[in-house]
Amino acid sequence: MPEVARAAGVGIGTVYRRFPTRQTLARYLRHVGQVLCGDRRRFVDLAFADPRPRTDS
């Protein structure tokens, strides 16, 4: 956790207040990763979507 605090530029107390255990921090990071991947996937889907309106035949 000291390395996390140092990399974030905050005090160790700040890290422990938000993330009391390593498991809490790991769960949060996993959640953030999933959110970012989901956002990226939506962006890619929109970027490659066919702009022509669909018509049912």
Backbone as JSON Lines, residues from 0, in Angstrom:
{"i":0,"aa":"M","n":[0.81,-1.2,0.0],"ca":[0.0,0.0,0.0],"c":[0.86,1.27,0.0]}
{"i":1,"aa":"P","n":[2.03,1.26,0.62],"ca":[2.87,2.46,0.54],"c":[3.23,2.82,-0.9]}
{"i":2,"aa":"E","n":[3.45,1.8,-1.73],"ca":[3.78,2.06,-3.13],"c":[2.61,2.7,-3.86]}
{"i":3,"aa":"V","n":[1.4,2.26,-3.53],"ca":[0.19,2.84,-4.14],"c":[0.09,4.31,-3.75]}
{"i":4,"aa":"A","n":[0.28,4.6,-2.48],"ca":[0.21,5.99,-2.01],"c":[1.26,6.84,-2.7]}
{"i":5,"aa":"R","n":[2.47,6.34,-2.79],"ca":[3.55,7.09,-3.42],"c":[3.23,7.36,-4.9]}
{"i":6,"aa":"A","n":[2.77,6.33,-5.61],"ca":[2.44,6.49,-7.03],"c":[1.28,7.46,-7.24]}
{"i":7,"aa":"A","n":[0.34,7.48,-6.3],"ca":[-0.81,8.37,-6.41],"c":[-0.51,9.78,-5.91]}
{"i":8,"aa":"G","n":[0.62,9.92,-5.24],"ca":[0.98,11.24,-4.71],"c":[0.14,11.66,-3.52]}
{"i":9,"aa":"V","n":[-0.29,10.66,-2.73],"ca":[-1.09,10.94,-1.53],"c":[-0.45,10.25,-0.34]}
{"i":10,"aa":"G","n":[-0.92,10.6,0.83],"ca":[-0.42,9.97,2.04],"c":[-1.0,8.57,2.22]}
{"i":11,"aa":"I","n":[-0.3,7.74,2.96],"ca":[-0.74,6.37,3.21],"c":[-2.09,6.35,3.92]}
{"i":12,"aa":"G","n":[-2.33,7.32,4.8],"ca":[-3.61,7.4,5.5],"c":[-4.78,7.6,4.54]}
{"i":13,"aa":"T","n":[-4.55,8.38,3.5],"ca":[-5.59,8.62,2.5],"c":[-5.95,7.32,1.79]}
{"i":14,"aa":"V","n":[-4.94,6.55,1.45],"ca":[-5.18,5.27,0.77],"c":[-5.98,4.35,1.69]}
{"i":15,"aa":"Y","n":[-5.56,4.23,2.94],"ca":[-6.24,3.32,3.87],"c":[-7.65,3.78,4.24]}
{"i":16,"aa":"R","n":[-7.88,5.09,4.22],"ca":[-9.24,5.58,4.48],"c":[-10.19,5.13,3.37]}
{"i":17,"aa":"R","n":[-9.73,5.17,2.15],"ca":[-10.58,4.81,1.01],"c":[-10.59,3.3,0.78]}
{"i":18,"aa":"F","n":[-9.45,2.67,0.99],"ca":[-9.3,1.23,0.74],"c":[-8.66,0.59,1.98]}
{"i":19,"aa":"P","n":[-9.48,0.16,2.93],"ca":[-8.95,-0.38,4.19],"c":[-8.11,-1.65,4.02]}
{"i":20,"aa":"T","n":[-8.35,-2.4,2.96],"ca":[-7.58,-3.63,2.73],"c":[-7.14,-3.69,1.27]}
{"i":21,"aa":"R","n":[-6.17,-4.53,1.02],"ca":[-5.73,-4.75,-0.37],"c":[-6.86,-5.32,-1.21]}
{"i":22,"aa":"Q","n":[-7.68,-6.16,-0.6],"ca":[-8.81,-6.75,-1.32],"c":[-9.8,-5.68,-1.76]}
{"i":23,"aa":"T","n":[-10.02,-4.69,-0.9],"ca":[-10.92,-3.59,-1.26],"c":[-10.36,-2.83,-2.46]}
{"i":24,"aa":"L","n":[-9.08,-2.56,-2.44],"ca":[-8.43,-1.88,-3.55],"c":[-8.5,-2.72,-4.82]}
{"i":25,"aa":"A","n":[-8.24,-4.01,-4.7],"ca":[-8.29,-4.91,-5.87],"c":[-9.69,-4.95,-6.47]}
{"i":26,"aa":"R","n":[-10.71,-5.03,-5.62],"ca":[-12.1,-5.04,-6.13],"c":[-12.42,-3.74,-6.86]}
{"i":27,"aa":"Y","n":[-11.97,-2.63,-6.3],"ca":[-12.22,-1.33,-6.94],"c":[-11.52,-1.26,-8.3]}
{"i":28,"aa":"L","n":[-10.27,-1.67,-8.35],"ca":[-9.53,-1.63,-9.61],"c":[-10.15,-2.55,-10.65]}
{"i":29,"aa":"R","n":[-10.63,-3.7,-10.22],"ca":[-11.31,-4.62,-11.14],"c":[-12.57,-3.97,-11.7]}
{"i":30,"aa":"H","n":[-13.33,-3.33,-10.82],"ca":[-14.56,-2.64,-11.24],"c":[-14.24,-1.53,-12.25]}
{"i":31,"aa":"V","n":[-13.25,-0.72,-11.95],"ca":[-12.88,0.37,-12.85],"c":[-12.44,-0.2,-14.2]}
{"i":32,"aa":"G","n":[-11.67,-1.27,-14.19],"ca":[-11.25,-1.9,-15.44],"c":[-12.43,-2.38,-16.26]}
{"i":33,"aa":"Q","n":[-13.41,-2.97,-15.6],"ca":[-14.6,-3.46,-16.31],"c":[-15.38,-2.3,-16.91]}
{"i":34,"aa":"V","n":[-15.5,-1.22,-16.16],"ca":[-16.23,-0.05,-16.67],"c":[-15.5,0.53,-17.88]}
{"i":35,"aa":"L","n":[-14.18,0.67,-17.77],"ca":[-13.42,1.22,-18.89],"c":[-13.5,0.34,-20.12]}
{"i":36,"aa":"C","n":[-13.43,-0.97,-19.93],"ca":[-13.54,-1.89,-21.07],"c":[-14.92,-1.8,-21.7]}
{"i":37,"aa":"G","n":[-15.94,-1.68,-20.89],"ca":[-17.3,-1.55,-21.41],"c":[-17.46,-0.27,-22.21]}
{"i":38,"aa":"D","n":[-16.9,0.83,-21.7],"ca":[-16.97,2.1,-22.42],"c":[-16.22,2.01,-23.74]}
{"i":39,"aa":"R","n":[-15.07,1.37,-23.72],"ca":[-14.27,1.23,-24.94],"c":[-15.03,0.39,-25.96]}
{"i":40,"aa":"R","n":[-15.67,-0.67,-25.5],"ca":[-16.41,-1.53,-26.42],"c":[-17.57,-0.75,-27.06]}
{"i":41,"aa":"R","n":[-18.28,0.04,-26.27],"ca":[-19.38,0.84,-26.83],"c":[-18.84,1.83,-27.86]}
{"i":42,"aa":"F","n":[-17.69,2.43,-27.57],"ca":[-17.08,3.38,-28.5],"c":[-16.73,2.67,-29.81]}
{"i":43,"aa":"V","n":[-16.12,1.51,-29.72],"ca":[-15.75,0.75,-30.93],"c":[-17.0,0.35,-31.69]}
{"i":44,"aa":"D","n":[-18.02,-0.12,-30.99],"ca":[-19.27,-0.49,-31.66],"c":[-19.85,0.7,-32.42]}
{"i":45,"aa":"L","n":[-19.84,1.86,-31.82],"ca":[-20.36,3.05,-32.49],"c":[-19.48,3.47,-33.66]}
{"i":46,"aa":"A","n":[-18.18,3.37,-33.49],"ca":[-17.25,3.78,-34.55],"c":[-17.4,2.92,-35.8]}
{"i":47,"aa":"F","n":[-17.72,1.65,-35.62],"ca":[-17.81,0.74,-36.76],"c":[-19.24,0.41,-37.15]}
{"i":48,"aa":"A","n":[-20.19,1.1,-36.57],"ca":[-21.6,0.86,-36.91],"c":[-21.88,1.37,-38.32]}
{"i":49,"aa":"D","n":[-22.74,0.69,-39.0],"ca":[-23.16,1.11,-40.34],"c":[-24.1,2.3,-40.19]}
{"i":50,"aa":"P","n":[-23.75,3.46,-40.76],"ca":[-24.58,4.65,-40.58],"c":[-25.88,4.63,-41.37]}
{"i":51,"aa":"R","n":[-26.0,3.69,-42.31],"ca":[-27.23,3.63,-43.11],"c":[-28.36,3.06,-42.27]}
{"i":52,"aa":"P","n":[-29.55,3.62,-42.43],"ca":[-30.68,3.07,-41.67],"c":[-30.99,1.64,-42.11]}
{"i":53,"aa":"R","n":[-31.36,0.83,-41.16],"ca":[-31.71,-0.56,-41.47],"c":[-33.14,-0.63,-41.96]}
{"i":54,"aa":"T","n":[-33.34,-1.45,-42.94],"ca":[-34.7,-1.7,-43.42],"c":[-34.96,-3.18,-43.34]}
{"i":55,"aa":"D","n":[-36.1,-3.53,-42.86],"ca":[-36.46,-4.94,-42.78],"c":[-37.01,-5.38,-44.12]}
{"i":56,"aa":"S","n":[-36.52,-6.49,-44.62],"ca":[-36.98,-7.0,-45.92],"c":[-37.94,-8.13,-45.73]}
